[in-house]
Amino acid sequence: MIAVLTAALGNLWRRALPWLAPAAAILLFSIGARRSGESAGRAAERLNNLERTNDARQRMLDAGADRPRNRDDLADRLRRGDF
């Protein structure tokens, strides 16, 4: 009885193996593609955040460079109306 069961399972295993190997390869490939897509998305988001941060920093530096140097400069700019 055990010999018949072992022979039947062995035969089933030999028939299923050619189908299991490509199925496993496709599954692993799709999981890898998904993970690389997720990491690419995170990298794009990180780059977007870095660009926004650098843009804000540059605007702050530009605003600081254009500021009045002393009280007289401030008064002159307020009189001219270009503050």
N, CA, C and O atoms as a CHARMM CRD file, in Angstrom:
* protein
*
  332
    1    1 MET  N      0.81900  -1.18100   0.00000 PROA 1      0.00000
    2    1 MET  CA     0.00000   0.00000   0.00000 PROA 1      0.00000
    3    1 MET  C      0.87600   1.26400   0.00000 PROA 1      0.00000
    4    1 MET  O      0.64400   2.19700  -0.76900 PROA 1      0.00000
    5    2 ILE  N      1.87100   1.26800   0.86700 PROA 2      0.00000
    6    2 ILE  CA     2.75800   2.42400   0.95300 PROA 2      0.00000
    7    2 ILE  C      3.58400   2.55200  -0.32200 PROA 2      0.00000
    8    2 ILE  O      3.84400   3.66100  -0.78800 PROA 2      0.00000
    9    3 ALA  N      3.99100   1.43400  -0.87600 PROA 3      0.00000
   10    3 ALA  CA     4.76800   1.45700  -2.11200 PROA 3      0.00000
   11    3 ALA  C      3.94200   2.02500  -3.25900 PROA 3      0.00000
   12    3 ALA  O      4.46700   2.77900  -4.07900 PROA 3      0.00000
   13    4 VAL  N      2.67400   1.68100  -3.33100 PROA 4      0.00000
   14    4 VAL  CA     1.79400   2.19900  -4.38300 PROA 4      0.00000
   15    4 VAL  C      1.59600   3.69900  -4.20500 PROA 4      0.00000
   16    4 VAL  O      1.62700   4.45100  -5.17900 PROA 4      0.00000
   17    5 LEU  N      1.39100   4.13800  -2.96100 PROA 5      0.00000
   18    5 LEU  CA     1.20200   5.55500  -2.67300 PROA 5      0.00000
   19    5 LEU  C      2.46800   6.34500  -3.00200 PROA 5      0.00000
   20    5 LEU  O      2.38000   7.42800  -3.58000 PROA 5      0.00000
   21    6 THR  N      3.61600   5.83400  -2.65200 PROA 6      0.00000
   22    6 THR  CA     4.89100   6.48300  -2.95400 PROA 6      0.00000
   23    6 THR  C      5.10400   6.56900  -4.45600 PROA 6      0.00000
   24    6 THR  O      5.55200   7.59900  -4.96000 PROA 6      0.00000
   25    7 ALA  N      4.79200   5.50500  -5.17100 PROA 7      0.00000
   26    7 ALA  CA     4.94800   5.49600  -6.62900 PROA 7      0.00000
   27    7 ALA  C      4.00000   6.50700  -7.26400 PROA 7      0.00000
   28    7 ALA  O      4.39100   7.20300  -8.20100 PROA 7      0.00000
   29    8 ALA  N      2.77300   6.60500  -6.78000 PROA 8      0.00000
   30    8 ALA  CA     1.80100   7.54000  -7.34200 PROA 8      0.00000
   31    8 ALA  C      2.22500   8.98600  -7.08700 PROA 8      0.00000
   32    8 ALA  O      2.13100   9.82800  -7.98000 PROA 8      0.00000
   33    9 LEU  N      2.68600   9.27200  -5.87900 PROA 9      0.00000
   34    9 LEU  CA     3.14000  10.62900  -5.57200 PROA 9      0.00000
   35    9 LEU  C      4.40800  10.98000  -6.32900 PROA 9      0.00000
   36    9 LEU  O      4.58200  12.11700  -6.76900 PROA 9      0.00000
   37   10 GLY  N      5.29100  10.00600  -6.48100 PROA 10     0.00000
   38   10 GLY  CA     6.51200  10.24600  -7.25100 PROA 10     0.00000
   39   10 GLY  C      6.19200  10.54300  -8.69900 PROA 10     0.00000
   40   10 GLY  O      6.79400  11.42800  -9.30700 PROA 10     0.00000
   41   11 ASN  N      5.24700   9.80600  -9.25100 PROA 11     0.00000
   42   11 ASN  CA     4.83900  10.03700 -10.62700 PROA 11     0.00000
   43   11 ASN  C      4.16700  11.40600 -10.75500 PROA 11     0.00000
   44   11 ASN  O      4.40600  12.12500 -11.72600 PROA 11     0.00000
   45   12 LEU  N      3.34400  11.76300  -9.79900 PROA 12     0.00000
   46   12 LEU  CA     2.69300  13.07400  -9.80700 PROA 12     0.00000
   47   12 LEU  C      3.73700  14.18200  -9.70400 PROA 12     0.00000
   48   12 LEU  O      3.63700  15.19800 -10.39200 PROA 12     0.00000
   49   13 TRP  N      4.72200  13.99100  -8.86200 PROA 13     0.00000
   50   13 TRP  CA     5.78800  14.97800  -8.70400 PROA 13     0.00000
   51   13 TRP  C      6.56000  15.15700 -10.00300 PROA 13     0.00000
   52   13 TRP  O      6.89300  16.28100 -10.37900 PROA 13     0.00000
   53   14 ARG  N      6.84500  14.05800 -10.69000 PROA 14     0.00000
   54   14 ARG  CA     7.57100  14.14400 -11.96000 PROA 14     0.00000
   55   14 ARG  C      6.75100  14.84300 -13.03200 PROA 14     0.00000
   56   14 ARG  O      7.31600  15.51000 -13.89900 PROA 14     0.00000
   57   15 ARG  N      5.43900  14.70500 -12.99000 PROA 15     0.00000
   58   15 ARG  CA     4.59700  15.38900 -13.96600 PROA 15     0.00000
   59   15 ARG  C      4.38800  16.86500 -13.60800 PROA 15     0.00000
   60   15 ARG  O      4.22500  17.69800 -14.49900 PROA 15     0.00000
   61   16 ALA  N      4.39200  17.18900 -12.32700 PROA 16     0.00000
   62   16 ALA  CA     4.13300  18.56100 -11.90200 PROA 16     0.00000
   63   16 ALA  C      5.38000  19.43800 -11.93200 PROA 16     0.00000
   64   16 ALA  O      5.26800  20.65800 -12.05700 PROA 16     0.00000
   65   17 LEU  N      6.54500  18.85000 -11.82000 PROA 17     0.00000
   66   17 LEU  CA     7.78200  19.62700 -11.76600 PROA 17     0.00000
   67   17 LEU  C      8.00000  20.51200 -12.99200 PROA 17     0.00000
   68   17 LEU  O      8.37700  21.67100 -12.82100 PROA 17     0.00000
   69   18 PRO  N      7.78600  20.03400 -14.21400 PROA 18     0.00000
   70   18 PRO  CA     7.96400  20.93900 -15.36000 PROA 18     0.00000
   71   18 PRO  C      7.02300  22.14100 -15.33900 PROA 18     0.00000
   72   18 PRO  O      7.33000  23.16400 -15.95100 PROA 18     0.00000
   73   19 TRP  N      5.89300  22.04400 -14.65600 PROA 19     0.00000
   74   19 TRP  CA     4.97500  23.17800 -14.56700 PROA 19     0.00000
   75   19 TRP  C      5.28700  24.07100 -13.37200 PROA 19     0.00000
   76   19 TRP  O      5.04100  25.27600 -13.41900 PROA 19     0.00000
   77   20 LEU  N      5.81600  23.50200 -12.32400 PROA 20     0.00000
   78   20 LEU  CA     6.10800  24.28400 -11.12300 PROA 20     0.00000
   79   20 LEU  C      7.31900  25.19200 -11.29000 PROA 20     0.00000
   80   20 LEU  O      7.33100  26.30500 -10.76400 PROA 20     0.00000
   81   21 ALA  N      8.32400  24.74100 -12.00500 PROA 21     0.00000
   82   21 ALA  CA     9.53800  25.54800 -12.16400 PROA 21     0.00000
   83   21 ALA  C      9.24900  26.85800 -12.91000 PROA 21     0.00000
   84   21 ALA  O      9.64300  27.91400 -12.41500 PROA 21     0.00000
   85   22 PRO  N      8.58400  26.84600 -14.06900 PROA 22     0.00000
   86   22 PRO  CA     8.28000  28.13400 -14.71800 PROA 22     0.00000
   87   22 PRO  C      7.30900  28.99500 -13.90700 PROA 22     0.00000
   88   22 PRO  O      7.41800  30.22100 -13.91000 PROA 22     0.00000
   89   23 ALA  N      6.36700  28.36400 -13.21900 PROA 23     0.00000
   90   23 ALA  CA     5.43200  29.13400 -12.39400 PROA 23     0.00000
   91   23 ALA  C      6.18200  29.84400 -11.26400 PROA 23     0.00000
   92   23 ALA  O      5.90000  31.00300 -10.96000 PROA 23     0.00000
   93   24 ALA  N      7.12800  29.15200 -10.64800 PROA 24     0.00000
   94   24 ALA  CA     7.92700  29.77100  -9.58300 PROA 24     0.00000
   95   24 ALA  C      8.78500  30.89600 -10.14100 PROA 24     0.00000
   96   24 ALA  O      8.94300  31.93200  -9.49400 PROA 24     0.00000
   97   25 ALA  N      9.34500  30.70400 -11.33900 PROA 25     0.00000
   98   25 ALA  CA    10.16600  31.74800 -11.95400 PROA 25     0.00000
   99   25 ALA  C      9.33100  32.98700 -12.25600 PROA 25     0.00000
  100   25 ALA  O      9.78000  34.10800 -12.01700 PROA 25     0.00000
  101   26 ILE  N      8.12900  32.79600 -12.77600 PROA 26     0.00000
  102   26 ILE  CA     7.25300  33.92900 -13.07600 PROA 26     0.00000
  103   26 ILE  C      6.85500  34.65200 -11.78900 PROA 26     0.00000
  104   26 ILE  O      6.82800  35.88200 -11.74400 PROA 26     0.00000
  105   27 LEU  N      6.55100  33.89000 -10.76000 PROA 27     0.00000
  106   27 LEU  CA     6.18500  34.48600  -9.47500 PROA 27     0.00000
  107   27 LEU  C      7.33700  35.31400  -8.90500 PROA 27     0.00000
  108   27 LEU  O      7.12800  36.44500  -8.46800 PROA 27     0.00000
  109   28 LEU  N      8.52500  34.77100  -8.90500 PROA 28     0.00000
  110   28 LEU  CA     9.68600  35.49700  -8.37400 PROA 28     0.00000
  111   28 LEU  C      9.99900  36.73300  -9.21200 PROA 28     0.00000
  112   28 LEU  O     10.37300  37.77000  -8.66400 PROA 28     0.00000
  113   29 PHE  N      9.85100  36.63700 -10.53100 PROA 29     0.00000
  114   29 PHE  CA    10.09200  37.78500 -11.39800 PROA 29     0.00000
  115   29 PHE  C      9.09000  38.89900 -11.09900 PROA 29     0.00000
  116   29 PHE  O      9.47000  40.06700 -11.01100 PROA 29     0.00000
  117   30 SER  N      7.82000  38.54700 -10.94400 PROA 30     0.00000
  118   30 SER  CA     6.81400  39.57800 -10.68700 PROA 30     0.00000
  119   30 SER  C      7.01700  40.22000  -9.31300 PROA 30     0.00000
  120   30 SER  O      6.80800  41.42400  -9.16300 PROA 30     0.00000
  121   31 ILE  N      7.41600  39.44800  -8.32400 PROA 31     0.00000
  122   31 ILE  CA     7.69900  40.02000  -7.00500 PROA 31     0.00000
  123   31 ILE  C      8.89400  40.97000  -7.08900 PROA 31     0.00000
  124   31 ILE  O      8.86900  42.04700  -6.49400 PROA 31     0.00000
  125   32 GLY  N      9.93500  40.58200  -7.82100 PROA 32     0.00000
  126   32 GLY  CA    11.10200  41.45000  -7.98800 PROA 32     0.00000
  127   32 GLY  C     10.76300  42.72800  -8.72800 PROA 32     0.00000
  128   32 GLY  O     11.25300  43.80100  -8.37700 PROA 32     0.00000
  129   33 ALA  N      9.92400  42.62000  -9.75400 PROA 33     0.00000
  130   33 ALA  CA     9.52800  43.81600 -10.50600 PROA 33     0.00000
  131   33 ALA  C      8.71400  44.75800  -9.62600 PROA 33     0.00000
  132   33 ALA  O      8.86000  45.97800  -9.70700 PROA 33     0.00000
  133   34 ARG  N      7.87100  44.19500  -8.80100 PROA 34     0.00000
  134   34 ARG  CA     7.06300  45.02300  -7.90200 PROA 34     0.00000
  135   34 ARG  C      7.94300  45.76500  -6.90200 PROA 34     0.00000
  136   34 ARG  O      7.74100  46.95000  -6.63800 PROA 34     0.00000
  137   35 ARG  N      8.91300  45.05800  -6.35700 PROA 35     0.00000
  138   35 ARG  CA     9.80400  45.69800  -5.37800 PROA 35     0.00000
  139   35 ARG  C     10.65000  46.78300  -6.02100 PROA 35     0.00000
  140   35 ARG  O     10.87000  47.83300  -5.41700 PROA 35     0.00000
  141   36 SER  N     11.13200  46.54300  -7.24600 PROA 36     0.00000
  142   36 SER  CA    11.93900  47.57300  -7.90000 PROA 36     0.00000
  143   36 SER  C     11.07300  48.77100  -8.25800 PROA 36     0.00000
  144   36 SER  O     11.54700  49.90600  -8.23100 PROA 36     0.00000
  145   37 GLY  N      9.81200  48.53300  -8.59200 PROA 37     0.00000
  146   37 GLY  CA     8.89500  49.63800  -8.84700 PROA 37     0.00000
  147   37 GLY  C      8.62800  50.45400  -7.59900 PROA 37     0.00000
  148   37 GLY  O      8.55200  51.68200  -7.65900 PROA 37     0.00000
  149   38 GLU  N      8.48800  49.78600  -6.48000 PROA 38     0.00000
  150   38 GLU  CA     8.27800  50.49400  -5.22000 PROA 38     0.00000
  151   38 GLU  C      9.50000  51.32500  -4.85500 PROA 38     0.00000
  152   38 GLU  O      9.36800  52.46600  -4.41300 PROA 38     0.00000
  153   39 SER  N     10.68900  50.75800  -5.03700 PROA 39     0.00000
  154   39 SER  CA    11.89600  51.52100  -4.70100 PROA 39     0.00000
  155   39 SER  C     12.09600  52.68600  -5.65600 PROA 39     0.00000
  156   39 SER  O     12.59300  53.73800  -5.25400 PROA 39     0.00000
  157   40 ALA  N     11.71300  52.51000  -6.92300 PROA 40     0.00000
  158   40 ALA  CA    11.79900  53.62300  -7.86900 PROA 40     0.00000
  159   40 ALA  C     10.82100  54.72500  -7.48200 PROA 40     0.00000
  160   40 ALA  O     11.13600  55.90900  -7.60200 PROA 40     0.00000
  161   41 GLY  N      9.64300  54.34000  -7.02000 PROA 41     0.00000
  162   41 GLY  CA     8.66800  55.32900  -6.56400 PROA 41     0.00000
  163   41 GLY  C      9.15200  56.09200  -5.34800 PROA 41     0.00000
  164   41 GLY  O      8.95800  57.30300  -5.24700 PROA 41     0.00000
  165   42 ARG  N      9.78400  55.37700  -4.42000 PROA 42     0.00000
  166   42 ARG  CA    10.33200  56.05500  -3.23500 PROA 42     0.00000
  167   42 ARG  C     11.45600  56.99600  -3.62700 PROA 42     0.00000
  168   42 ARG  O     11.57100  58.08900  -3.07300 PROA 42     0.00000
  169   43 ALA  N     12.28900  56.58400  -4.57900 PROA 43     0.00000
  170   43 ALA  CA    13.38700  57.45000  -5.02300 PROA 43     0.00000
  171   43 ALA  C     12.83900  58.69800  -5.70400 PROA 43     0.00000
  172   43 ALA  O     13.36700  59.79200  -5.50500 PROA 43     0.00000
  173   44 ALA  N     11.79200  58.54800  -6.50000 PROA 44     0.00000
  174   44 ALA  CA    11.18800  59.70600  -7.15800 PROA 44     0.00000
  175   44 ALA  C     10.57800  60.65600  -6.13200 PROA 44     0.00000
  176   44 ALA  O     10.70200  61.87300  -6.26500 PROA 44     0.00000
  177   45 GLU  N      9.92800  60.11200  -5.12000 PROA 45     0.00000
  178   45 GLU  CA     9.35100  60.95100  -4.07100 PROA 45     0.00000
  179   45 GLU  C     10.44200  61.67400  -3.28700 PROA 45     0.00000
  180   45 GLU  O     10.30000  62.85100  -2.95300 PROA 45     0.00000
  181   46 ARG  N     11.52500  60.96600  -2.99900 PROA 46     0.00000
  182   46 ARG  CA    12.65000  61.58400  -2.28600 PROA 46     0.00000
  183   46 ARG  C     13.25500  62.72000  -3.11500 PROA 46     0.00000
  184   46 ARG  O     13.59700  63.77200  -2.57400 PROA 46     0.00000
  185   47 LEU  N     13.38500  62.50700  -4.43300 PROA 47     0.00000
  186   47 LEU  CA    13.92300  63.54800  -5.31400 PROA 47     0.00000
  187   47 LEU  C     12.98500  64.74500  -5.35900 PROA 47     0.00000
  188   47 LEU  O     13.43900  65.88900  -5.34200 PROA 47     0.00000
  189   48 ASN  N     11.69300  64.49500  -5.41600 PROA 48     0.00000
  190   48 ASN  CA    10.72100  65.58700  -5.42700 PROA 48     0.00000
  191   48 ASN  C     10.81400  66.40100  -4.13700 PROA 48     0.00000
  192   48 ASN  O     10.79200  67.63100  -4.18100 PROA 48     0.00000
  193   49 ASN  N     10.91700  65.73400  -3.00400 PROA 49     0.00000
  194   49 ASN  CA    11.05600  66.44600  -1.72500 PROA 49     0.00000
  195   49 ASN  C     12.34700  67.24200  -1.67900 PROA 49     0.00000
  196   49 ASN  O     12.36500  68.36700  -1.18000 PROA 49     0.00000
  197   50 LEU  N     13.42300  66.67400  -2.19300 PROA 50     0.00000
  198   50 LEU  CA    14.70400  67.37800  -2.20800 PROA 50     0.00000
  199   50 LEU  C     14.63500  68.62200  -3.08800 PROA 50     0.00000
  200   50 LEU  O     15.17100  69.67000  -2.72500 PROA 50     0.00000
  201   51 GLU  N     13.97800  68.51400  -4.24100 PROA 51     0.00000
  202   51 GLU  CA    13.84900  69.67300  -5.12100 PROA 51     0.00000
  203   51 GLU  C     13.01900  70.77000  -4.47300 PROA 51     0.00000
  204   51 GLU  O     13.36800  71.94600  -4.56800 PROA 51     0.00000
  205   52 ARG  N     11.91600  70.39700  -3.80900 PROA 52     0.00000
  206   52 ARG  CA    11.08700  71.39900  -3.13600 PROA 52     0.00000
  207   52 ARG  C     11.85300  72.06900  -2.00500 PROA 52     0.00000
  208   52 ARG  O     11.74900  73.28100  -1.81700 PROA 52     0.00000
  209   53 THR  N     12.62000  71.29100  -1.25200 PROA 53     0.00000
  210   53 THR  CA    13.39900  71.84900  -0.14900 PROA 53     0.00000
  211   53 THR  C     14.46700  72.80100  -0.67300 PROA 53     0.00000
  212   53 THR  O     14.66400  73.88600  -0.12600 PROA 53     0.00000
  213   54 ASN  N     15.14900  72.39300  -1.72800 PROA 54     0.00000
  214   54 ASN  CA    16.18500  73.25800  -2.29800 PROA 54     0.00000
  215   54 ASN  C     15.58900  74.53000  -2.88600 PROA 54     0.00000
  216   54 ASN  O     16.19300  75.59900  -2.79600 PROA 54     0.00000
  217   55 ASP  N     14.40000  74.42100  -3.49000 PROA 55     0.00000
  218   55 ASP  CA    13.74100  75.60300  -4.04600 PROA 55     0.00000
  219   55 ASP  C     13.36600  76.57700  -2.93200 PROA 55     0.00000
  220   55 ASP  O     13.56900  77.78400  -3.07100 PROA 55     0.00000
  221   56 ALA  N     12.82600  76.07000  -1.83900 PROA 56     0.00000
  222   56 ALA  CA    12.46400  76.93600  -0.71000 PROA 56     0.00000
  223   56 ALA  C     13.70100  77.58200  -0.10300 PROA 56     0.00000
  224   56 ALA  O     13.68800  78.76000   0.25200 PROA 56     0.00000
  225   57 ARG  N     14.75700  76.80800   0.00900 PROA 57     0.00000
  226   57 ARG  CA    16.01700  77.35000   0.55800 PROA 57     0.00000
  227   57 ARG  C     16.57300  78.45100  -0.34300 PROA 57     0.00000
  228   57 ARG  O     17.04800  79.47600   0.14500 PROA 57     0.00000
  229   58 GLN  N     16.51200  78.23700  -1.64900 PROA 58     0.00000
  230   58 GLN  CA    17.01800  79.23800  -2.59200 PROA 58     0.00000
  231   58 GLN  C     16.18400  80.51500  -2.53200 PROA 58     0.00000
  232   58 GLN  O     16.73100  81.61500  -2.60900 PROA 58     0.00000
  233   59 ARG  N     14.85400  80.37700  -2.39400 PROA 59     0.00000
  234   59 ARG  CA    14.00400  81.56800  -2.27100 PROA 59     0.00000
  235   59 ARG  C     14.32200  82.33600  -0.99600 PROA 59     0.00000
  236   59 ARG  O     14.31700  83.56700  -0.99300 PROA 59     0.00000
  237   60 MET  N     14.60100  81.60900   0.09600 PROA 60     0.00000
  238   60 MET  CA    14.96500  82.28500   1.34600 PROA 60     0.00000
  239   60 MET  C     16.29900  83.02100   1.20200 PROA 60     0.00000
  240   60 MET  O     16.45400  84.13700   1.69700 PROA 60     0.00000
  241   61 LEU  N     17.25400  82.39100   0.52400 PROA 61     0.00000
  242   61 LEU  CA    18.54800  83.05100   0.31600 PROA 61     0.00000
  243   61 LEU  C     18.40700  84.27800  -0.57300 PROA 61     0.00000
  244   61 LEU  O     19.03800  85.30600  -0.32400 PROA 61     0.00000
  245   62 ASP  N     17.58000  84.17400  -1.60900 PROA 62     0.00000
  246   62 ASP  CA    17.35700  85.32400  -2.49600 PROA 62     0.00000
  247   62 ASP  C     16.68100  86.46200  -1.74200 PROA 62     0.00000
  248   62 ASP  O     17.03400  87.62700  -1.92600 PROA 62     0.00000
  249   63 ALA  N     15.70700  86.12900  -0.89100 PROA 63     0.00000
  250   63 ALA  CA    15.03000  87.15700  -0.11000 PROA 63     0.00000
  251   63 ALA  C     16.00200  87.81100   0.86600 PROA 63     0.00000
  252   63 ALA  O     15.94300  89.02100   1.08000 PROA 63     0.00000
  253   64 GLY  N     16.88100  87.03300   1.45000 PROA 64     0.00000
  254   64 GLY  CA    17.86400  87.60100   2.37400 PROA 64     0.00000
  255   64 GLY  C     18.87300  88.47500   1.66400 PROA 64     0.00000
  256   64 GLY  O     19.34100  89.46200   2.23300 PROA 64     0.00000
  257   65 ALA  N     19.22000  88.13600   0.43600 PROA 65     0.00000
  258   65 ALA  CA    20.18700  88.94500  -0.31200 PROA 65     0.00000
  259   65 ALA  C     19.57100  90.26700  -0.74900 PROA 65     0.00000
  260   65 ALA  O     20.28600  91.24400  -0.97000 PROA 65     0.00000
  261   66 ASP  N     18.24400  90.30100  -0.87600 PROA 66     0.00000
  262   66 ASP  CA    17.56800  91.50800  -1.36100 PROA 66     0.00000
  263   66 ASP  C     17.06600  92.38300  -0.21500 PROA 66     0.00000
  264   66 ASP  O     16.36300  93.36400  -0.46000 PROA 66     0.00000
  265   67 ARG  N     17.40200  92.05900   1.00100 PROA 67     0.00000
  266   67 ARG  CA    16.87900  92.81100   2.13900 PROA 67     0.00000
  267   67 ARG  C     17.60100  94.15600   2.28300 PROA 67     0.00000
  268   67 ARG  O     18.71400  94.33500   1.78700 PROA 67     0.00000
  269   68 PRO  N     16.95300  95.08300   2.96400 PROA 68     0.00000
  270   68 PRO  CA    17.63100  96.36200   3.24500 PROA 68     0.00000
  271   68 PRO  C     18.77200  96.15300   4.24300 PROA 68     0.00000
  272   68 PRO  O     18.63800  95.37600   5.18700 PROA 68     0.00000
  273   69 ARG  N     19.87200  96.83200   4.03800 PROA 69     0.00000
  274   69 ARG  CA    21.06900  96.61900   4.85100 PROA 69     0.00000
  275   69 ARG  C     21.01500  97.34100   6.19300 PROA 69     0.00000
  276   69 ARG  O     21.58300  96.87200   7.17900 PROA 69     0.00000
  277   70 ASN  N     20.33700  98.47300   6.22700 PROA 70     0.00000
  278   70 ASN  CA    20.24800  99.22000   7.49000 PROA 70     0.00000
  279   70 ASN  C     18.92300  99.96900   7.53500 PROA 70     0.00000
  280   70 ASN  O     18.08500  99.81600   6.64600 PROA 70     0.00000
  281   71 ARG  N     18.73700 100.78000   8.57400 PROA 71     0.00000
  282   71 ARG  CA    17.45700 101.47600   8.74600 PROA 71     0.00000
  283   71 ARG  C     17.24100 102.51100   7.66100 PROA 71     0.00000
  284   71 ARG  O     16.10900 102.72000   7.22600 PROA 71     0.00000
  285   72 ASP  N     18.29700 103.15800   7.21900 PROA 72     0.00000
  286   72 ASP  CA    18.14500 104.16800   6.16500 PROA 72     0.00000
  287   72 ASP  C     17.70000 103.51800   4.85600 PROA 72     0.00000
  288   72 ASP  O     16.83500 104.04500   4.15700 PROA 72     0.00000
  289   73 ASP  N     18.29300 102.37700   4.53300 PROA 73     0.00000
  290   73 ASP  CA    17.86100 101.65800   3.32700 PROA 73     0.00000
  291   73 ASP  C     16.40000 101.24100   3.43000 PROA 73     0.00000
  292   73 ASP  O     15.66100 101.31400   2.44900 PROA 73     0.00000
  293   74 LEU  N     15.99000 100.81100   4.59700 PROA 74     0.00000
  294   74 LEU  CA    14.60200 100.42300   4.81200 PROA 74     0.00000
  295   74 LEU  C     13.67900 101.61700   4.63100 PROA 74     0.00000
  296   74 LEU  O     12.64600 101.51000   3.97000 PROA 74     0.00000
  297   75 ALA  N     14.03900 102.74100   5.20800 PROA 75     0.00000
  298   75 ALA  CA    13.21300 103.94400   5.08700 PROA 75     0.00000
  299   75 ALA  C     13.11800 104.37800   3.62600 PROA 75     0.00000
  300   75 ALA  O     12.04200 104.74100   3.15000 PROA 75     0.00000
  301   76 ASP  N     14.25300 104.33800   2.91000 PROA 76     0.00000
  302   76 ASP  CA    14.24000 104.70900   1.49000 PROA 76     0.00000
  303   76 ASP  C     13.34200 103.78500   0.67600 PROA 76     0.00000
  304   76 ASP  O     12.58600 104.24200  -0.18100 PROA 76     0.00000
  305   77 ARG  N     13.42500 102.50900   0.94300 PROA 77     0.00000
  306   77 ARG  CA    12.58000 101.55800   0.19000 PROA 77     0.00000
  307   77 ARG  C     11.11500 101.75700   0.51500 PROA 77     0.00000
  308   77 ARG  O     10.26700 101.63100  -0.36900 PROA 77     0.00000
  309   78 LEU  N     10.79500 102.06400   1.76800 PROA 78     0.00000
  310   78 LEU  CA     9.40800 102.29400   2.12500 PROA 78     0.00000
  311   78 LEU  C      8.88400 103.57600   1.46800 PROA 78     0.00000
  312   78 LEU  O      7.72700 103.62400   1.05100 PROA 78     0.00000
  313   79 ARG  N      9.71700 104.60500   1.37100 PROA 79     0.00000
  314   79 ARG  CA     9.30300 105.85000   0.70100 PROA 79     0.00000
  315   79 ARG  C      9.07600 105.61600  -0.79900 PROA 79     0.00000
  316   79 ARG  O      8.12800 106.14300  -1.38200 PROA 79     0.00000
  317   80 ARG  N      9.94300 104.83400  -1.40200 PROA 80     0.00000
  318   80 ARG  CA     9.80300 104.56200  -2.84600 PROA 80     0.00000
  319   80 ARG  C      8.61400 103.64200  -3.10600 PROA 80     0.00000
  320   80 ARG  O      8.02600 103.68200  -4.18600 PROA 80     0.00000
  321   81 GLY  N      8.26300 102.83200  -2.14800 PROA 81     0.00000
  322   81 GLY  CA     7.14500 101.91300  -2.30900 PROA 81     0.00000
  323   81 GLY  C      7.50700 100.60600  -2.99100 PROA 81     0.00000
  324   81 GLY  O      6.62500  99.89000  -3.46500 PROA 81     0.00000
  325   82 ASP  N      8.78800 100.28900  -3.04600 PROA 82     0.00000
  326   82 ASP  CA     9.19100  99.01800  -3.69800 PROA 82     0.00000
  327   82 ASP  C      9.63100  97.96500  -2.68300 PROA 82     0.00000
  328   82 ASP  O     10.41600  97.07500  -3.01200 PROA 82     0.00000
  329   83 PHE  N      9.13500  98.06200  -1.46600 PROA 83     0.00000
  330   83 PHE  CA     9.47800  97.08500  -0.44900 PROA 83     0.00000
  331   83 PHE  C      8.74400  95.82400  -0.76000 PROA 83     0.00000
  332   83 PHE  O      8.87300  94.83900  -0.03400 PROA 83     0.00000
